[in-house]
Amino acid sequence: MMIVDLDYTRRYLSLQINDVICWWWYYIKEISWQLLIALLAYLCVCIFLYALLKRVDHTAWQLPGPPDRLLLVTAHPDDEVMFFGPLVYWLTRSKVTKVYLLCLSMGTCPTDDLSWCPGSVLAGGDKRRIDELWASAKILGIPEANITIIISSELPDDQTVQWPIDEVAESILQYIEIYKINAVVTFDKHGVSRHRNHISLYFAIAALCIEKKVPPYCKLYVLESVNIIRKYIQLLDLPISLLSAPYWYLVTREQKHTIKKAMAAHKSQYVWFRKLYMVFSRYTFINTLQEVSALDLELDLQFDED
Ligand SMILES: *[C@@H]1O[C@H](CO)[C@@H](O)[C@H](O)[C@H]1NC(C)=O
C-alpha cells in the first residue's frame, strides 16, 4: 500500500514540475519574441529618423539665434573633436556664426615613450599637442587665429584633479568680454567621461552664472552627458537624443569622415581605444545641448544640500 502511494506521489510531483517548466518555457519564448519585435521596431525608427533628417534642414533645432560669436571651451586638445565634433562641423560651415576655441591645457603626451614628444617640453605638456590641435582644427574649419590655448601649471591634465574654479572662470569671462561672445559651450556636470578637468569647466561657468557675472548678451550651453550604454550605440541613440534635448547637432556618415580625419590629426592620441571610440561613440554623430540658467543651478544646489 505504502509503495503504491510513494509511486503515485512521485508521478504527481514530476507532472507538476513538468507543468511549471512548460509554462515558463512558453512564457520566456513569448517574451523574447516580443522583445525581438520591439527591438526591430526601434531599429526601424532609427533608420527612418536618420534617413529623414539627412534630407531635411534641421537648423531649427540648433542653437537659437544662431549666435553671432560662439566660444567653445575645452579642457584638452582633442576634446573639440572627440566630444564636440558635430557641433563644430556645423558651426564652421554656418555663414552666421564665428567660432572661437579656448583650450585650457596642452594635455600630456604618452610619457612611457618620449620619442612621441620631440621638441620643447613645456609645463605639463608638449608643443606637439599644440601642433596637433592646430592641424585638427584646420580640418574642422577653425583657423589658428581663433584658437587660444592656456598653458598653466595650475591646470594639469589629470583625471583626478579639479582645476581652480576662480582661475578658470576668470579666463572664460575675459574671453567673453574681449570677443563679445554670444554663446559659450562647454561640458556639463558629468563631463561626458566624468573627467575632473572637464567638470571644472562646468563649475566655472556655473559660478559665473550664479554670481551674475555673465554679460546679458551672452548665453551658456552645456553638452549633455549620457549613460554608458547610450554613449556607445552611435546612431541608435538618435530617437532618445531628439526627445531629451532642446538643441542638437547631427552629422551624416559622410560628414563624419571629416570628424574622423580631424581626430586622426591628433597623432599622439590616436591609439586603438580612441579609434574604437570614434567608431562607436554617439558623440561623433550627435551633440545635444542644454541651456544653463541661474534658476536651474539654484534648484540643483538646493537639491544637493538636501
Ligand atoms: C575666426 O575669427 C575671425 C575674426 O573674428 C572671424 O572673421 C572668422 O569667421 C572666424 N572663423 C570661423 C571659422 O568662425
The ligand as an SDF file (V2000), in Angstrom:
LIG
                    3D

 14 14  0  0  0  0  0  0  0  0999 V2000
   37.6840   83.3360  -36.8430 C   0  0  0  0  0  0  0  0  0  0  0  0
   37.7140   84.6580  -36.3400 O   0  0  0  0  0  0  0  0  0  0  0  0
   37.5710   85.6560  -37.3320 C   0  0  0  0  0  0  0  0  0  0  0  0
   37.7990   87.0120  -36.6850 C   0  0  0  0  0  0  0  0  0  0  0  0
   36.9920   87.2080  -35.5610 O   0  0  0  0  0  0  0  0  0  0  0  0
   36.2100   85.5350  -37.9920 C   0  0  0  0  0  0  0  0  0  0  0  0
   36.0330   86.5010  -39.0040 O   0  0  0  0  0  0  0  0  0  0  0  0
   36.0710   84.1500  -38.5830 C   0  0  0  0  0  0  0  0  0  0  0  0
   34.7640   83.9650  -39.0930 O   0  0  0  0  0  0  0  0  0  0  0  0
   36.3610   83.0890  -37.5420 C   0  0  0  0  0  0  0  0  0  0  0  0
   36.3740   81.7730  -38.1810 N   0  0  0  0  0  0  0  0  0  0  0  0
   35.3990   80.8960  -38.0410 C   0  0  0  0  0  0  0  0  0  0  0  0
   35.5600   79.5990  -38.7480 C   0  0  0  0  0  0  0  0  0  0  0  0
   34.4230   81.0750  -37.3730 O   0  0  0  0  0  0  0  0  0  0  0  0
  1  2  1  0
  1 10  1  0
  2  3  1  0
  3  4  1  0
  3  6  1  0
  4  5  1  0
  6  7  1  0
  6  8  1  0
  8  9  1  0
  8 10  1  0
 10 11  1  0
 11 12  1  0
 12 13  1  0
 12 14  2  0
M  END
$$$$
